[in-house]
Amino acid sequence: MTADEPDSEPIGKGRPRSGRGWIPGRSRKAEASQRMRILSVGGRSLRVSVREGTPGWPPLLLCNGIGVSLELLQPFVDVLDPRRPVIRFDMPGVGGSPAAFLPYHLVTLPPLLSGLLDELGYQQADVLGISWGGALAQQFALSRADRVRRLVLVSTAPGVIMVPASPSILLRMLSPRRHRDPDYAARIAGELYGGSAREDPIVARDLLHATTRLGPAWGYYYQLLATAGWTSLPFLPRLRLPTLILAGDDDPIIPVANARIMHRLIPHSDLHIYRGGHLELAADAEHLGAIVEAFLDADTTTGATTTDGS
């Protein structure tokens, strides 16, 4: 089932002008080719945005971080090749997706992504996951490798068996307050997100509030519960897909050591360490978008390479 969303604003409206990821003149053209809708997938209603792109191009499926709606990655979508189809969605209870009646777990979610691709008529997709969405992308690729062509993991980790953030950061992550209180988001932005948020906390505040849609608080807690006991670490050597790992050298939430561990375990992986923090995929979209584009367009399987970005 599908239905156009009746009360949504155009995608990208309210994008922060202070962030490096905001590119005037390009975004309005990109918005025109994007359609927002509500899809029923496996008994769950999801708010979905689809940029159609050029027929025959593999779509890029984006998996968001915890508690944020699909609008957060609009700056990144804007810098991608317009021929590339892009699929975004809100998890149940997040953004514009109705809340789930019962909690869920990451291991139960691959059928949701497969069903979404089925509804949209795609057999296979490139998949990019950031932070919490990176865990979802890993689980999907491990469970349904036949549905994933290439995998991009951004600012993410292998679950409970990981190099953890500091206790103060973990404590802040237990609450969705930063998504609901703009002033609080600005106050903690540098400490929590690092990178560009240290230099300009307003960038983080605007990315989290001016561009995104707020869901009920329990949607955030459901996402937290979904990671309970989950780890991909023992299974990463089985991940034979071409994989790009992007990690910031100043990411308090996901220490960069996690990316190095994942790179060693995933056979066909490239690692690019960029200067910045947890939000740079949106805040520095032009730089990271070019790296993702080059990886998605590569004709050959990636090798085990490491790049410390500038």
C-alpha positions, -999 to +999 in steps of 0.1 A: +000+000+000+011+035-007-003+069+001+011+104-005+018+122+027-009+148+030+007+173+054+044+171+048+066+201+039+088+199+009+119+178+016+148+201+025+127+230+037+144+248+066+179+234+058+205+252+079+224+278+060+253+278+084+263+241+077+289+232+050+265+206+037+239+231+026+244+239-011+221+267-023+206+264-058+211+227-060+187+216-033+155+231-047+161+213-080+167+181-061+135+185-041+114+186-072+123+150-081+116+136-047+083+122-035+072+116+000+048+088+007+035+064+034+041+028+026+028-003+044+056-028+047+052-060+067+024-046+087+043-014+096+037+021+081+068+039+070+072+074+058+094+071+027+111+095+004+121+084-030+143+103-055+136+084-087+168+090-106+176+073-139+161+039-147+187+011-146+209+028-119+211+009-086+192+028-059+210+039-027+191+030+005+199+053+034+195+041+070+193+070+096+209+074+130+189+070+162+160+094+167+165+114+135+141+117+106+151+112+069+155+150+064+188+150+083+206+136+053+191+160+027+224+179+023+241+145+015+214+136-010+217+169-027+254+164-036+249+129-050+247+123-088+211+132-097+209+101-119+213+079-087+179+068-072+178+075-034+155+058-009+151+072+026+127+062+054+118+069+090+119+040+114+085+033+132+079+061+158+106+084+144+100+114+122+068+109+102+064+071+106+036+060+130+049+044+162+052+007+164+028-011+189+056-034+201+094-031+204+115-046+178+151-059+175+178-054+148+178-091+140+141-088+131+145-058+107+160-072+075+125-083+062+114-047+067+141-034+044+136-063+019+099-055+019+106-018+013+127-027-017+100-050-030+073-023-026+095+001-047+103-025-073+140-030-066+157-064-064+190-050-051+203-017-037+235-001-024+230+005+013+244+033+034+239+033+072+250+060+096+255+054+134+224+033+145+216+030+109+250+015+103+241-014+126+209-019+107+228-019+074+253-045+088+225-067+099+207-064+065+239-072+046+247-102+068+211-115+066+203-107+030+235-103+011+216-110-021+197-077-017+228-055-012+252-046-040+276-023-021+277-013+016+287+020+031+291+022+069+294+057+084+302+066+120+291+032+132+303+002+153+298-035+156+273-033+185+278-041+222+313-056+215+330-023+206+353+003+219+328+024+239+324+061+242+331+078+275+305+073+303+293+109+300+286+105+263+268+071+269+247+088+295+236+115+271+227+089+245+202+073+268+178+102+264+163+119+233+165+153+249+189+166+223+163+159+197+136+177+216+154+208+231+173+230+206+191+250+233+203+218+250+214+204+216+235+235+210+250+233+245+262+198+242+269+196+205+307+200+207+311+175+235+287+149+220+293+152+182+328+166+179+342+178+146+324+208+131+300+209+160+330+220+182+336+249+160+300+259+154+274+242+177+246+259+158+253+236+129+244+206+150+214+223+165+201+232+130+207+198+116+188+182+144+159+207+146+156+230+116+157+201+091+142+172+109+108+160+121+100+149+156+083+117+165+071+104+199+097+099+226+091+061+227+102+058+191+138+067+204+136+042+232+124+015+208+155+021+188+177+018+219+160-015+228+166-028+193+203-029+199+202-048+232+227-076+231+233-071+194+268-074+178+280-081+143+316-086+154+319-124+151+301-123+117+320-095+099+345-119+082+314-134+065+306-100+050+320-104+015+304-074-001+324-044-013+323-022+018+334+014+025+339+024+061+339+062+069+349+074+103+357+108+118+389+113+137+370+133+163+338+113+169+330+111+207+300+088+201+319+062+180+356+062+187+376+057+155+392+025+168+359+008+159+363+016+123+398+002+122+386-031+139+357-034+114+381-028+085+404-056+096+375-080+099+356-072+067+375-089+038+367-065+009+366-032+028+381+003+023+385+026+053+385+064+050+392+084+081+381+120+077+388+150+098+356+157+117+329+142+140+297+123+141+276+146+119+299+153+090+280+133+065+254+161+066+276+190+078+304+183+052+283+166+026+302+177-005+335+162+007+321+129+019+296+127-009+324+126-034+341+098-016+308+078-015+301+084-051+336+072-062+331+040-042+296+033-056+308+039-091+339+017-089+338-012-113+361-036-094+359-051-059+376-029-033+408-040-017+419-037+019+430+000+018+431+027+044+430+064+038+434+091+064+414+119+049+421+157+051 
